[in-house]
Amino acid sequence: MSYEFRITGKKRLFKFIKQFVILNSSFIILFSSCSIEKQISKSAQADVLSTKALLAAHVGISIFDPAENKYLYNYQGDKYFVPASNTKIPTCYAAMKYLGDSLVGLRYFSKNDSNVIILPTGDPTFLHEDYRYQPILKYLQNERSKIFIEIKNWKEEPLGSGWSWNDYNESYMAERSSLPAFGNLVKISLLGRPIRGKYNLVFKPLYFGRHNEDFMIGLINTPSRHIVWADSTPANFVLKRVKEKNQFYLAESNTIFNSQKIPFTVDTITTVLKVLKEDFGIFITPLKKSLLVDDADKSQIFKMFTNQIHSQPTDSLLKPMMHRSDNFFAEQSLLMVSNEMLGVMNDAKIIDTILKTDFKDLPQKPRWADGSGLSRYNLFTPQDFVAILNKMKNEFGMDRIKVIFPTGGEGTISSYYKADSGYIYAKTGTLSGVVAFSGYLYTKKGKLLLFSTLVNNHQASATDVRRAVEKFLQGVRNKY
């Protein structure tokens, strides 16, 4: 009896110790978790919320641990903000998912032995200076049949909803179109040295190949490329384009003119067709009568235009879109997704489709207006971006994301996060009064966190805001 009692007593003691250890371990984990959240909250308050640059601003911050499936910190994470170019994150998701490994640059079919009808897809890489390999150009140059173009799949406007109309002269706001070329930009440069205030201006597309430097002269309705600017040598002027016309004029400037990129008016596709004719000898005629009915769906359209020409690897478009925050690439990418999914190019339709399918489970329903973030109609929450980033990670993997998103010292964060580059992969966003930054952060312990920081209505410099956010995120990385 005594022996049995001793055994039973030991068992009870061991059981008690085991329960004590488990209870205390749980307490330590819970305490540690609470401690992390409190420390992040304290850092956010000190490094961001209380800084002079952000005292009067509206700020939203969300930090999420995908491994634990929980938020480590949420400050107004469910509130809506204008996200600026963080809007390219949902655009990038849609493009990664629906554009395949390579872009469909053109669809076509032969109506008979002498006629070919092409269907544009909105591919922004056509004749773009970044891409030497041009299979679409090669096809058009080698085609011996008469080429017609179907344009009824274009259901958009050149400028996006909510864009600042008076920025039409700026290179970051190139017009959208179904058949873009040269990035829908023209480069204006000085040719040679001025003589007694006389300057030679050259208008040419941003294309790496051979071209006629004078082809734009007829386009802009200018009788001569020779212009006279006062009697002095300094060329203190800039060029501006007449709104909705490809006519340019000089305006006084405090800087000396060297070169300038200006969007040209696409006029649906008329401008590009004229350029292809004059510069490359490619004759393409719009169909007088569309082959597509108004309610034609994707299956009907693609059943007709069965032949495809692929242009570039999809990620070769998405990387510069995210690294340099290329608005034109973003806008055309979303339109290409629309064309692939719906058979037409239309922002409102494709956004509505994605919000009802891929993004139906977002924490808060966004107001999504365009592909690039130029529109102030866009409204997203920090939690929305965290959810989209998590979907990207789960569906595409971090290896692909690390190629497409810039890291410290690259792209739009070339001046930030440089001390230990390779731990952060994120997208910036900037408009007047708006600074956004969302992406992926690897801590020094190897933990992957997702974050979104959205700042609206600040009166400081964007640099001051970015430095405050940088200090906060570096602290999160170092401590957790």
LUMFI-689091 format. One record per atom (N, C-alpha, C): y, z, x; residue in three letters. Coordinates in steps of 0.05 Angstrom, whole numbers, plus 5000, padded with zeros to 4 digits. Atoms other than C-alpha are relative to their C-alpha. Example, Ala and Ser with C-alpha at 12.3 -4.5 7.8 and 13.67 -1.06 7.14 Angstrom:
<sites>
497650005018ALA
491051565246ALA
502450005018ALA
497649994984SER
497951435273SER
502250144985SER
</sites>
This chain:
<sites>
497650005017MET
500050005000MET
502550005017MET
497649994982SER
504850175056SER
500549735013SER
499750264986TYR
503449515091TYR
501249794980TYR
499050195020GLU
504649115026GLU
503050054995GLU
497249935005PHE
511149495015PHE
501849895022PHE
498450094978ARG
513649325084ARG
500449694999ARG
499850295002ILE
512048585074ILE
501949924978ILE
498250065023THR
515448565006THR
502950065007THR
497349934993GLY
521448915034GLY
501349805019GLY
499050214981LYS
522148405091LYS
500749754985LYS
499550245015LYS
521647835042LYS
502650024984LYS
497549965014ARG
527148125000ARG
502449995018ARG
497950004980LEU
531348235062LEU
500749725009LEU
499650284992PHE
530347515085PHE
501349844978PHE
498950145023LYS
531847265015LYS
503050064997LYS
497249915002PHE
538247675014PHE
501749875021PHE
498550124977ILE
540447425083ILE
500449704995ILE
499850295005LYS
538946695063LYS
502149954979LYS
498050045021GLN
543046754999GLN
502850065010GLN
497449934989PHE
548647095038PHE
501149785017PHE
499250224982VAL
548746535090VAL
500949764983VAL
499350235017ILE
548745995036ILE
502750054986ILE
497549945014LEU
554246344997LEU
502449995018LEU
497850014981ASN
558546435058ASN
500649725011ASN
499650274991SER
557345725082SER
501649844979SER
498650145021SER
559545465014SER
503050094999SER
497349895000PHE
565645925018PHE
501649885023PHE
498650114977ILE
567345675088ILE
500749714995ILE
499550285006ILE
566644945066ILE
502349974980ILE
497950005020LEU
570945085005LEU
502750085012LEU
497549914988PHE
576045465046PHE
501149785019PHE
499150214981SER
576144915099SER
501249764985SER
498950225015SER
577144385046SER
502850064989SER
497449915010CYS
582844775014CYS
502050015023CYS
498349984977SER
585644895083SER
501049725008SER
499250274993ILE
585744145099ILE
502049894981ILE
498150105020GLU
589143975034GLU
502750145003GLU
497549864996LYS
594344525046LYS
501549915025LYS
498850084975GLN
595544295117GLN
501349724997GLN
498950275005ILE
596443565095ILE
502550024983ILE
497749965017SER
601143805040SER
502450105016SER
497949894983LYS
605144205091LYS
501249795019LYS
499050214982SER
605543615139SER
501649794985SER
498650195017ALA
607643145083ALA
502850104994ALA
497549885007GLN
613143625064GLN
501949995024GLN
498449984976ALA
615643705135ALA
500749725012ALA
499650254986ASP
614842995162ASP
501249784982ASP
499250225018VAL
616442575100VAL
502050104979VAL
498449935024LEU
619142925038LEU
502650155007LEU
497649844994SER
624143375073SER
501849865021SER
498450144980THR
626742865123THR
502649894987THR
497450085010LYS
633942655116LYS
499949724987LYS
500250275010ALA
632041925105ALA
498849984972ALA
501550025025LEU
627842095044LEU
500750224980LEU
499449785018LEU
631142695011LEU
500749904972LEU
499150105027ALA
634142274954ALA
498249774990ALA
501850225008ALA
628441764951ALA
497850094981ALA
502449955016HIS
622541704904HIS
497649945018HIS
502250024981VAL
616141804943VAL
497350054986VAL
502749965009GLY
608741734926GLY
498049985023GLY
501950004978ILE
603041914973ILE
497350074990ILE
502849935006SER
595541894963SER
498349965025SER
501950024977ILE
590242035016ILE
497250074988ILE
502749985013PHE
582941934996PHE
497849995021PHE
502449994983ASP
576342105030ASP
497849864985ASP
502150155015PRO
571341565007PRO
497250125004PRO
502749894995ALA
565341925038ALA
499650244981ALA
500249775018GLU
566842544996GLU
500849934971GLU
499150095026ASN
569642134938ASN
502050194988ASN
498049825011LYS
575642574931LYS
502749965015LYS
497350014988TYR
583142594944TYR
500550255017TYR
499249784984LEU
585443025001LEU
502950084995LEU
497249955006TYR
592642964979TYR
501049804980TYR
498750175020ASN
596442694920ASN
502850114994ASN
497249935007TYR
603942724914TYR
501149774983TYR
499250205019GLN
606042324853GLN
498349745003GLN
501950234996GLY
599941884865GLY
499649844975GLY
500450145026ASP
599741704791ASP
502549884989ASP
497450115009LYS
607041484787LYS
500349715010LYS
499650294993TYR
609240754788TYR
502349965019TYR
497950074981PHE
613140454845PHE
500049705004PHE
499950284991VAL
615639764865VAL
498749995027VAL
501649994975PRO
610639604921PRO
500849805021PRO
499350214982ALA
614039004954ALA
497549855010ALA
502250174990SER
609038644999SER
497350145000SER
502749885005ASN
603539164986ASN
498649854977ASN
501250175021THR
602438694927THR
498149805012THR
501950194987LYS
598938244977LYS
497250125003LYS
502749874998ILE
593138754978ILE
498349914976ILE
501750115021PRO
590638574908PRO
499749705001PRO
500350294996THR
592037844923THR
497949945020THR
502050034979CYS
587937904986CYS
497250054990CYS
502649945011TYR
582238224948TYR
499049774983TYR
500850235017ALA
582137654897ALA
499249765017ALA
500650234983ALA
582237134952ALA
497450045015ALA
502449944986MET
576737474992MET
497549964982MET
502350015018LYS
572337494931LYS
499549734988LYS
500350245016TYR
573636824897TYR
500549745015TYR
499550254985LEU
575636314951LEU
497749925018LEU
502350084983GLY
568936324988GLY
500650025029GLY
499649994971ASP
568136245062ASP
502149815010ASP
498050204992SER
572535625066SER
501449904976SER
498350085022LEU
578135365024LEU
499349724989LEU
500350265012VAL
577134794975VAL
502849875000VAL
497450124996GLY
583034364998GLY
500749784980GLY
499550235017LEU
582033784950LEU
497449954984LEU
502250115016ARG
577633534893ARG
500649724993ARG
499550285007TYR
576732804876TYR
497649874987TYR
502250165010PHE
572532284841PHE
500949715000PHE
499450295001SER
572131524843SER
499749904972SER
500150105028LYS
573931234776LYS
498649734999LYS
501450264997ASN
571630544799ASN
500149945030ASN
500250074971ASP
570730174864ASP
502749995014ASP
497350044988SER
578230094875SER
501950234996SER
498349785006ASN
581130744849ASN
498750275006ASN
500849724995VAL
580531474872VAL
502150184987VAL
498249815012ILE
583532044833ILE
499550285013ILE
500249744986ILE
585032694870ILE
501150224982ILE
499049775014LEU
586033384841LEU
500850215021LEU
499149804980PRO
590333854884PRO
499150284993PRO
501049725005THR
588234584892THR
502150215008THR
498049814992GLY
594634904918GLY
499750095029GLY
500649924973ASP
592034944990ASP
502550005018ASP
497649994984PRO
597935185033PRO
499749925029PRO
500550074972THR
594634975099THR
500449715005THR
499750294997PHE
595734235086PHE
502549935017PHE
497950084982LEU
599933955144LEU
501750245010LEU
498549774990HIS
601934665163HIS
499750025030HIS
499950004970GLU
603834765236GLU
498050195012GLU
502049824989ASP
598735325244ASP
497249885002ASP
502750115003TYR
592834865231TYR
499849715011TYR
500250274988ARG
591234285277ARG
497949834986ARG
502250145014TYR
584834105241TYR
500949954971TYR
499050085026GLN
586933715179GLN
498149814986GLN
502050175013PRO
580933445140PRO
501149854976PRO
498850135024ILE
585133285078ILE
501649765009ILE
498450234990LEU
589932855118LEU
498249785009LEU
501950204991LYS
584132505151LYS
498749844977LYS
501250135023TYR
580932355084TYR
502049814987TYR
498050175012LEU
587432085055LEU
500649755017LEU
499450224982GLN
588731655116GLN
497849795000GLN
502350184998ASN
581731355115ASN
499249884973ASN
500750115026GLU
581331235040GLU
501249734995GLU
499050275004ARG
581730495026ARG
500549934971ARG
499450055028SER
581930544950SER
502850094994SER
497449915009LYS
588330634912LYS
499850294991LYS
500249725006ILE
589731374906ILE
501950084978ILE
498449885022PHE
592131704842PHE
499750305001PHE
500149715000ILE
593632444832ILE
500350114972ILE
499949865026GLU
592332884771GLU
501550265004GLU
498349774995ILE
597533424764ILE
500050204976ILE
499949835023LYS
595933744697LYS
498850275004LYS
501049734995ASN
592434334728ASN
502250195011ASN
497849844991TRP
599234574752TRP
501450114975TRP
498849875024LYS
601835084700LYS
501950215009LYS
498249804990GLU
607135444740GLU
502849895006GLU
497350074991GLU
614335444764GLU
500250025030GLU
499849984970PRO
616535344836PRO
500750285010PRO
499349724992LEU
619636044839LEU
498650194981LEU
501549815015GLY
615836654817GLY
501650174980GLY
498849835019SER
617337124760SER
501350245013SER
498649774989GLY
622637634779GLY
501049965029GLY
498950054973TRP
624537304846TRP
503050004999TRP
497150004997SER
631637374870SER
500949715004SER
499550295000TRP
634236674854TRP
501949925023TRP
498150084979ASN
639936694906ASN
498850015028ASN
501450014974ASP
634736754962ASP
498649735004ASP
501450264999TYR
632436034949TYR
500449865027TYR
499550144974ASN
635435825016ASN
498650135023ASN
501349854978GLU
631336325056GLU
497149915005GLU
502650114993SER
625036125093SER
497750174989SER
502149835011TYR
621136715064TYR
499549954971TYR
500450055029MET
621836434994MET
499649704995MET
500750285004ALA
618835734999ALA
499049964971ALA
500950055028GLU
617535414931GLU
497049955000GLU
502850045004ARG
610535394904ARG
499449734988ARG
500650265011SER
606934754886SER
497049955000SER
502950065001SER
600134444871SER
499149855024SER
500750154975LEU
600334004933LEU
502150065021LEU
498049934980PRO
604334384985PRO
499549855026PRO
500350134974ALA
605634065053ALA
502150135019ALA
498349884980PHE
608734345117PHE
501050284993PHE
499149745009GLY
609135025084GLY
502349984981GLY
497750065017ASN
614334705038ASN
502650095013ASN
497649934985LEU
619434825093LEU
500949765016LEU
499050204981VAL
623934365133VAL
501450155022VAL
498649874978LYS
626434545202LYS
502349825009LYS
497550144992ILE
633534345221ILE
500850095028ILE
499449934972SER
635134315295SER
502249825011SER
498050164986LEU
640534075341LEU
498649825020LEU
501250194981LEU
638733455382LEU
502149955022LEU
498250054978GLY
641933435450GLY
502550185000GLY
497649844998ARG
648633725471ARG
502349884984ARG
497850115015PRO
654833665428PRO
502149885018PRO
497950124985ILE
660533225451ILE
502550014982ILE
497549975015ARG
667533415427ARG
499650084971ARG
500449905027GLY
664933795367GLY
498149834983GLY
501950175015LYS
660033245347LYS
497250095006LYS
502749904997TYR
652933475335TYR
498049814987TYR
502250155013ASN
646433115322ASN
498150204988ASN
501949835014LEU
642233465270LEU
497449854994LEU
502650125005VAL
634833325263VAL
498650154978VAL
501549875022PHE
631133465198PHE
497149905002PHE
502850084998LYS
623633475204LYS
498250224988LYS
501949805011PRO
617533815173PRO
498850175023PRO
501349834981LEU
614134385208LEU
497149925003LEU
502750124996TYR
608233975231TYR
499649945029TYR
500650014971PHE
604833965299PHE
499749715010PHE
500850274992GLY
603133215299GLY
502349825004GLY
497950204997ARG
606932575307ARG
501449964973ARG
498650055024HIS
612332445257HIS
502749875006HIS
497450134998ASN
618832075245ASN
502150214996ASN
498049795001GLU
624532545260GLU
502149954979GLU
497950075018ASP
629132175213ASP
499149994971ASP
500950055027PHE
624832175151PHE
501450164979PHE
498749835019MET
628632745119MET
502849904993MET
497250105005ILE
635332365123ILE
500249884972ILE
500050125026GLY
633731955062GLY
499650214978GLY
500649795019LEU
631032575028LEU
502450164993LEU
497749845006ILE
637532955034ILE
502549844993ILE
497850175009ASN
641932365016ASN
502450025019ASN
497949984980THR
645832415081THR
500249735015THR
499850274988PRO
648531755109PRO
499550005030PRO
500450004971SER
648031985182SER
499250285008SER
500749744990ARG
645032545222ARG
502250115019ARG
497849914983HIS
651532585262HIS
502050164983HIS
498049855015ILE
656133135238ILE
502250095019ILE
497749914984VAL
662933365263VAL
500850284991VAL
499249735007TRP
664634105266TRP
502350085018TRP
497549934986ALA
671834245286ALA
500349855026ALA
499650144974ASP
674134065356ASP
498950165023ASP
501049834978SER
670834615395SER
496949985002SER
502950034995THR
663834645425THR
498350194984THR
501849825014PRO
660935275392PRO
499449914972PRO
500850095027ALA
656935085330ALA
499750254983ALA
500049765017ASN
658835685288ASN
499649934970ASN
500550075028PHE
655535455224PHE
497050054994PHE
502850005010VAL
649135505183VAL
499849784980VAL
500450205021LEU
646135005136LEU
498950134975LEU
501049905026LYS
645035135063LYS
499349764983LYS
500950215017ARG
641534735010ARG
501150034972ARG
499149995027VAL
644234554943VAL
497750094982VAL
502249895017LYS
640234944891LYS
498849774983LYS
501550195015GLU
634834504859GLU
500449715009GLU
499750274989LYS
636733914903LYS
499450015030LYS
500450024971ASN
634733684973ASN
502449885013ASN
497450074987GLN
641933624995GLN
501050245014GLN
499349784983PHE
644534045051PHE
503049995007PHE
497250004992TYR
651534265072TYR
500450235020TYR
499449804979LEU
654834675127LEU
501750234988LEU
498449765007ALA
657635375119ALA
500750155025ALA
499149854976GLU
661535795168GLU
498150245005GLU
501749784992SER
657636325206SER
501150145024SER
499249854976ASN
658836865258ASN
498149945024ASN
501950074979THR
652836615297THR
500049705006THR
500150284992ILE
651935975336ILE
497449874991ILE
502450145011PHE
647135485303PHE
498249905023PHE
501950124982ASN
640835305340ASN
497949854984ASN
501950125018SER
635435175289SER
499750184975SER
500249855026GLN
633835385218GLN
497749884983GLN
502150095019LYS
628035355169LYS
501050054971LYS
499049985028ILE
629835225096ILE
497949884982ILE
501950125020PRO
625235115036PRO
501249744989PRO
499050245015PHE
625734415007PHE
499050024971PHE
500850005028THR
625434304933THR
497749814996THR
502450155002VAL
618534064915VAL
500149794978VAL
499850185023ASP
620433734849ASP
497249934990ASP
502950025007THR
613233844825THR
498449915025THR
501350114976ILE
610033384877ILE
501549765011ILE
498650254992THR
615132824883THR
500850005029THR
499149984973THR
618033074948THR
497849955020THR
502250024981VAL
611333144983VAL
498849725000VAL
501050275001LEU
608932464958LEU
501849815015LEU
498150174985LYS
615232154987LYS
499650045030LYS
500549944972VAL
614032505053VAL
497549865010VAL
502550124991LEU
606832265057LEU
500349705002LEU
499650294999LYS
609031555043LYS
501749925024LYS
498150084979GLU
614831535092GLU
499050085028GLU
500749894974ASP
611731945148ASP
497249935009ASP
502850054994PHE
604331785144PHE
498949744989PHE
500950255012GLY
603931135105GLY
497850044979GLY
501949945021ILE
599731475051ILE
501349974973ILE
498950055026PHE
601131214981PHE
498350134979PHE
501349865022ILE
599331674924ILE
501749984975ILE
498650055025THR
601231524852THR
499250214979THR
500749835023PRO
601632044796PRO
498949844977PRO
501150135023LEU
597431864736LEU
502149984978LEU
498150025022LYS
601631594679LYS
498950154975LYS
501249865022LYS
596631884630LYS
497950195011LYS
501849814989SER
593032524647SER
497149964989SER
502850015008LEU
585432534646LEU
499150264987LEU
500849745010LEU
585433264625LEU
501450064973LEU
498849915025VAL
586533524555VAL
501250275004VAL
498549764996ASP
591034114544ASP
498350255002ASP
501749765001ASP
585434614531ASP
497549965018ASP
502350054983ALA
580734344585ALA
499450265016ALA
500649764985ASP
577034924618ASP
498849925027ASP
500950044973LYS
574335014688LYS
497549825002LYS
502550154999SER
567434734674SER
500449704994SER
499450285006GLN
570234094643GLN
501449865023GLN
498450114978ILE
575133984700ILE
498249955024ILE
501650024976PHE
570234114756PHE
497649814996PHE
502250195006LYS
564833694722LYS
501049725005LYS
498850274995MET
569633104727MET
500649975030MET
499350024971PHE
572233254798PHE
497850145016PHE
502349884987THR
565533374830THR
500150015030THR
499950014971ASN
567233194902ASN
502150195011ASN
498249804988GLN
570433724946GLN
500449945030GLN
499550004971ILE
573733725014ILE
501050275008ILE
499149744991HIS
574134395049HIS
501949975023HIS
498050034980SER
580034505093SER
499750205023SER
500049804979GLN
580235165132GLN
498350244992GLN
501349745007PRO
576235815137PRO
501950184984PRO
498349845017THR
578836275083THR
501550225015THR
498849774985ASP
580136855131ASP
502249905019ASP
497950114983SER
584336395175SER
502749984985SER
497649995017LEU
589236385116LEU
500850294995LEU
499449735008LEU
588637115097LEU
501150175024LEU
499149844977LYS
589737395168LYS
503049975004LYS
497050024997PRO
596837095177PRO
501450104975PRO
498849905025MET
598237265104MET
500550305002MET
499849714998MET
597038005119MET
501550085026MET
498849924975HIS
599338025192HIS
503049955000HIS
497150055000ARG
606137695184ARG
501250024972ARG
499149965027SER
606637835110SER
501149734989SER
499150265008ASP
607037095093ASP
500049974970ASP
499850025029ASN
609637035022ASN
498949744989ASN
501050265009PHE
608036295016PHE
497049994999PHE
502949995000PHE
600836395036PHE
498950174977PHE
500949825021ALA
600136974987ALA
500349874973ALA
499650125026GLU
603136594929GLU
497949774995GLU
501850235003GLN
598835974941GLN
497150104999GLN
502749895002SER
592636404952SER
499350094972SER
500649915028LEU
593236724883LEU
499849764982LEU
500250245016LEU
594436034853LEU
497449855005LEU
502650124995MET
588235774888MET
497750154986MET
501949845015VAL
584236354859VAL
500049924971VAL
499750085028SER
586936164791SER
498749734995SER
501250275003ASN
584835444801ASN
496950015001ASN
502949984997GLU
577835644823GLU
498750144976GLU
501149845021MET
576736144767MET
500549884972MET
499150095027LEU
580535814709LEU
500349704998LEU
499650295001GLY
581435084728GLY
503049934999GLY
497250055000VAL
589035154726VAL
501450205019VAL
498549834983MET
594335454771MET
502250144984MET
498149855016ASN
598036004734ASN
499750305006ASN
500149724993ASP
599836704756ASP
499250194977ASP
500449825023ALA
600037044688ALA
497150004991ALA
502850025010LYS
593136784668LYS
498050125020LYS
502049894981ILE
589536964732ILE
500450305004ILE
499549714998ILE
592937654737ILE
498750144976ILE
501149885024ASP
590937804665ASP
496950015002ASP
502950014997THR
583737584681THR
499050215019THR
500949814980ILE
583138014743ILE
500450294991ILE
499549735010LEU
586238624710LEU
497950084979LEU
502049945021LYS
581038564654LYS
497250015011LYS
502750014989THR
575138474701THR
499950175025THR
500349864975ASP
575438684774ASP
501650265001ASP
498249774998PHE
581239174764PHE
500150164974PHE
499949865026LYS
579439444695LYS
499850305003LYS
500449714996ASP
577740124724ASP
502050135018ASP
497949884984LEU
584040234764LEU
501150264987LEU
499149755012PRO
586840944754PRO
502349964980PRO
497850075018GLN
593240664723GLN
500349694999GLN
499850295002LYS
594139954697LYS
502649915012LYS
497550104988PRO
599139594742PRO
501549804983PRO
498650245010ARG
604539124722ARG
500249825025ARG
500450184977TRP
602738554769TRP
501349734992TRP
498450235008ALA
607637964769ALA
499649765017ALA
500350234982ASP
606437524830ASP
498050065022ASP
502049974979GLY
602137424891GLY
501050135026GLY
498949924975SER
606937624946SER
501450275000SER
498449755001GLY
611038224923GLY
502949955001GLY
497250065001LEU
617637854923LEU
501350104974LEU
499049925026SER
618338054850SER
500350304997SER
499649715006ARG
621238734831ARG
498750074973ARG
501549935024TYR
617338674766TYR
497450145005TYR
502649874993ASN
611138914803ASN
500350305000ASN
500149705000LEU
609339644791LEU
497150085004LEU
502649894993PHE
603339984823PHE
500350305006PHE
500049724991THR
601440704836THR
498650025027THR
501549954975PRO
599040984903PRO
497050014995PRO
502949985006GLN
592341134869GLN
498849734994GLN
500950285005ASP
591840404847ASP
499249875027ASP
500650134974PHE
592240174919PHE
497650125014PHE
502449874989VAL
587240694942VAL
497449894987VAL
502450105014ALA
582340444889ALA
499449715009ALA
500550284992ILE
583339714909ILE
499049995029ILE
500949994972LEU
582539884983LEU
497150095002LEU
502749905000ASN
576140254967ASN
498149774990ASN
501650235009LYS
573439644929LYS
499749805022LYS
500150194978MET
575139204988MET
498050095021MET
501849894980LYS
571439665035LYS
497149974991LYS
502750005010ASN
565339704991ASN
498949724996ASN
500950275006GLU
564938964974GLU
500049825024GLU
499750194977PHE
567038635039PHE
499450125027PHE
500649874975GLY
565839145093GLY
502450025019GLY
497749954982MET
570539425146MET
500249805023MET
499950204978ASP
568638905199ASP
501949764992ASP
498350225009ARG
571838355157ARG
502950094996ARG
497349905006ILE
577738785136ILE
501650045026ILE
498649954975LYS
579338955209LYS
501049745012LYS
499050264991VAL
580238205223VAL
502449924984VAL
497950095018ILE
584738085163ILE
502550185001ILE
497849815000PHE
589038715164PHE
501050045029PHE
499049944974PRO
593638845223PRO
499650295008PRO
500249734991THR
592739465266THR
502550065016THR
497649934985GLY
597839835309GLY
500649815022GLY
499250194979GLY
601839375354GLY
499749714992GLY
500550285010GLU
600238755312GLU
501749954975GLU
498850095025GLY
603838355259GLY
502550174993GLY
497649855009THR
608838745217THR
500050295009THR
499949734988ILE
606839395251ILE
499849985030ILE
500150054971SER
607639115321SER
501650225015SER
498549794987SER
612639675336SER
499150284993SER
500949745010TYR
608640235305TYR
497050045007TYR
502949924996TYR
602040615316TYR
498849875025TYR
500950134976LYS
601540335386LYS
498650185020LYS
501149814980ALA
599540965424ALA
497049995001ALA
502950005001ASP
592340925401ASP
499149794980ASP
500550225019SER
591640245368SER
497049974994SER
502750045008GLY
585340085330GLY
498950214981GLY
500949795019TYR
585140695285TYR
501249964973TYR
498750055026ILE
589540425229ILE
500149704994ILE
500050285010TYR
589039785189TYR
501450004973TYR
498449965024ALA
594439715137ALA
502149784996ALA
498150205008LYS
599539295101LYS
502750134994LYS
497349915005THR
607039405101THR
501149874975THR
498550135022GLY
611939245045GLY
502950095002GLY
497249944997THR
619439195049THR
501749834981THR
497850125015LEU
625039035000LEU
502450195003LEU
497749834999SER
632039314995SER
499450264985SER
500549755013GLY
630940054981GLY
497050064996GLY
502949975004VAL
623339974984VAL
498649995027VAL
501850004977VAL
618440155040VAL
497350094991VAL
502849935008ALA
610940145028ALA
498149965024ALA
502050024978PHE
604940245073PHE
497450114989PHE
502549925011SER
597740265049SER
497749885017SER
502250114985GLY
591040185084GLY
497950205007GLY
502349854990TYR
585440495125TYR
500850165025TYR
499449834977LEU
585941075175LEU
497550135009LEU
502249854987TYR
580541315223TYR
501150245014TYR
499149764986THR
581442035244THR
498650035027THR
501249964973LYS
579842285314LYS
497150114998LYS
502849915004LYS
573442585285LYS
498349784989LYS
501550235010GLY
571341895262GLY
499849974970GLY
500150025029LYS
572542005188LYS
501949784991LYS
498350225011LEU
575241405149LEU
501450114975LEU
498349925023LEU
580941565101LEU
501449754989LEU
498450215013LEU
584541105052LEU
502650134992LEU
497449885006PHE
591941205042PHE
501949804987PHE
497850175010SER
597940935005SER
502550174999SER
497449875001THR
605141135016THR
502149814989THR
498150175013LEU
610340834970LEU
502750144998LEU
497349895000VAL
617840964978VAL
501949814985VAL
498150165015ASN
623040714928ASN
502750145001ASN
497249905004ASN
630640794922ASN
501050175024ASN
498949864977HIS
631941024993HIS
502649865009HIS
497550104990GLN
638740935025GLN
500149995030GLN
500149994971ALA
636541005097ALA
499149725010ALA
501150244988SER
634240465145SER
497049994996SER
502850035003ALA
627240195135ALA
498550125024ALA
501249894976THR
625740395207THR
499850304999THR
500149715002ASP
627441125195ASP
497850094981ASP
502149935020VAL
622841135134VAL
497349965013VAL
502650064988ARG
617240805173ARG
499250205021ARG
500649814979ARG
617841285231ARG
499250274988ARG
500849765013ALA
617341875184ALA
497249994990ALA
502850045009VAL
611041595152VAL
498149985023VAL
501750024976GLU
608241435221GLU
499450275011GLU
500449734990LYS
609242145244LYS
498050154983LYS
501849875019PHE
605742405182PHE
497149905003PHE
502750114999LEU
599741935187LEU
498750065027LEU
501249934974GLN
598842065261GLN
499250295001GLN
500849725002GLY
598642805246GLY
497450034985GLY
502550005015VAL
593242685194VAL
497749915017VAL
502150104982ARG
589342285245ARG
499250215021ARG
500649814978ASN
589842805300ASN
498650264991ASN
501049745009LYS
588043405257LYS
497449994984LYS
502250005018TYR
582643155211TYR
497949795006TYR
</sites>
